[in-house]
């Protein structure tokens, strides 16, 4: 499985994400230029220029017409995907850590870090795409403050199905569901002992997987918030994704860059690990990066995946036909001992 190396960023990669159809790959980096690539050839299609700080998160709407970017310059920007033109800028009081479209692309949510006197904030904005952007309010429809006393920062935000609730992860290892009308906490669990770096959902949003620096990734049921599986490693897990057409989990991570004393990829454990979703067993690794893997994304067709790392490269992998045709072994059923 020989990957295509995508080199278009000057600093480490923070996030990679496919569009809904799987033909475009969007990447963000600690430089200030989000980039879009062809997901089939690896060709660099274009960039979105306008941010003044690191870009932490990106989200393309289902129709691949508009892109949202969250940046350390305390803004969230909306872009026209095709032309690269900036549609609107939404100013915040602190660095914007995450952004997510609501279902139907009529609203979106952001999470921002505390900065000076400003507290950490979860915000929901209305942006009906069938209307003139000049008529949109630059102020959020709803703001949820995260008190300074708690000293927690939000790390990811996602709308659940039908925009019924806002799903937010935190750096203390907790997950909270918020009411999208009044901002009240509907439910809360603490699956990890340390920061949750990323969260990924399956296509139907019935399952989600969390990745944490506590060296584990955990699979949960969305409706009941019930813990289903745990995938254990010997390194911090920065991202994890669920395969859309196989019962497989992909994990990426590695030792923090500051704690690695050699340049060897083997020493830092900078590989993508493959686990069986049900049996929790590791069955393969893909090496290549020379820094911790910060971001993973799997194509909606399940035939390729992208990884972005601290080394500034995105590696676009296409699965061999052998993997596509592979059938997972089913363990033998336990036999009852004869009386």
Order of alpha helices (4+ residues) and beta strands (2+ residues): beta-beta-beta-beta-beta-beta-beta-beta-beta-beta-beta-beta-beta-beta-beta-beta-beta-beta-beta-beta-beta-beta-beta-alpha-beta-beta-beta-beta-beta-alpha
